[in-house]
């Protein structure tokens, strides 16, 4: 099973700041990495797939990068609606699909 | 656009069986993998299992002895059964669709299931 580790657990930022979230895989997942955003009381929403491809309707301020075992989600200028928990997920070697433990982006 | 909706009891007694259904609208369930995921309160996401087109299934090894997933194509639904539940099974349960590239593109809103007597 591929273990996904996210850092930091909590990121305290201000609106307009740049946010950088990290995700590390216990073994290479090549580019098979997705990011999801989850707001309180809601289902996760697909943001990024294949490491860097934005899902339909996702603003351009969200970008993903990386390969192998190290990945990054960057939010270039945080908007109020971006405060949420973000999860990375590998789909290189499944089952099981595995998620990181999440990074909470807070004000 | 496909939409998913979970349904089922919100309260289950310890040692009993949790049963949930995911109703899919806006597209057929055939031809796709469909998954169940759960999220204990305040915690992260855990994949439970999948069902695929021809009814084939696979499960998280941590749950495999207790889990069954089935489908009803006539109703465009798939279902989860988790037996012998304990308080540790208290969670929000989500259903989701797997894309041809293997990530999850559509999710249900989730349903909270509490295990308590």
Contacts between the chains, C-beta under 8 A, distances in Angstrom:
chain1	res1	chain2	res2	distance
A	32	B	101	8.0
A	32	B	102	7.0
A	32	B	103	8.0
A	34	B	103	4.2
A	34	B	104	7.5
A	36	B	104	7.8
A	42	B	109	7.3
A	42	B	110	7.9
A	43	B	94	5.7
A	43	B	107	4.0
A	43	B	108	6.4
A	43	B	109	5.5
A	43	B	110	5.3
A	44	B	45	6.8
A	44	B	94	7.6
A	44	B	104	7.7
A	44	B	107	6.0
A	45	B	107	7.5
A	46	B	103	6.7
A	46	B	104	6.6
A	46	B	105	5.3
A	49	B	99	7.8
A	49	B	101	6.6
A	49	B	103	4.8
A	49	B	105	7.9
A	50	B	101	6.9
A	55	B	105	7.2
A	87	B	44	6.9
A	87	B	45	6.0
A	89	B	45	7.8
A	89	B	103	6.7
A	89	B	104	7.5
A	91	B	101	7.4
A	91	B	102	4.0
A	91	B	103	5.1
A	94	B	102	6.5
A	95	B	47	7.0
A	95	B	49	8.0
A	95	B	50	6.9
A	95	B	58	5.1
A	95	B	59	7.8
A	95	B	60	7.3
A	96	B	47	5.1
A	96	B	60	5.4
A	96	B	61	7.6
A	97	B	35	7.3
A	97	B	47	4.6
A	97	B	102	7.8
A	97	B	104	7.7
A	98	B	47	7.1
A	99	B	44	5.9
A	99	B	45	4.4
A	99	B	46	7.7
A	99	B	47	7.7
A	100	B	44	7.4
A	101	B	44	4.7
A	102	B	44	5.2
A	102	B	45	7.9
